[in-house]
Amino acid sequence: MSKAKKVNIFSVKDKIVIITGSSQGNGFAIAKGFIENGSYVCGIDIKKPKDSSLIKSNRFNFFECDLSDDISILDVVKKIKKKYKKIDVLVNNAGISLPLRTGLKQFDDWDTTHRVNLRAPFFLSSNLISAFKRGGSIINITSLGSLLGFPDNPSYISSKGGLKMLTKSLAVDFGKRGVRVNNILPGYIKTSMTKGSYLNGELKQERDNRMIMNRWGNSSDLVGPCIFLASDSSSYITGSDIIVDGGWTAKGL
């Protein structure tokens, strides 16, 4: 009988990890979590982090990029490929939410939202795949909005729903290269994007009532799932969804 392969549980030591939207919120916490666990992080965002702790780390490199612009993305891809011989992990975290507005602005918002939330992850994944080593991992951060309908934000909901299915499509296409592609669906996490709901007593209470754990998530709650999907501990998982929502989708009454 052949011996089972020994797995270094949850180790991401010395992995090269690319994280979009790394300057604040969820992306910042995920980047910090990978660095604390021994990874080298390439942070991609339109502006540098205000918190200088990442910039000061010798395991963090910042790459300025407008993820709504193809040329800007290709420029960053070229720089990353030149600097690193291989890539282990890509976390497509960056996302924007532009609530419904009327008239032409509504369609401008639709296009911008889809370019950042859906096109950029596809464009990055497709242009970086040649640099991935076998056993690599792509992690797409979507939303409860990829499963459920929410009012007055069709561009966000449709872009996240598209990203959820893109995850499964890329898992099939990249599987032959030995690269896994999975999806994390956060629930309500306290970030600048959800600040309006969190600080509104009525809206906050509505959301609190939907959560089994009776609390909003913190950005740090996403670090563990990302580490798991980036490590060899998840080597037989691809095309899957991990829901991190405090029990929102499981709760009936």
Summary of the structure (lengths in Angstrom):
residues: 253
radius of gyration: 18.0
end to end distance: 49.9
largest distance: 67.4
contacts: 832
relative contact order: 0.15
helix: 46%
strand: 18%
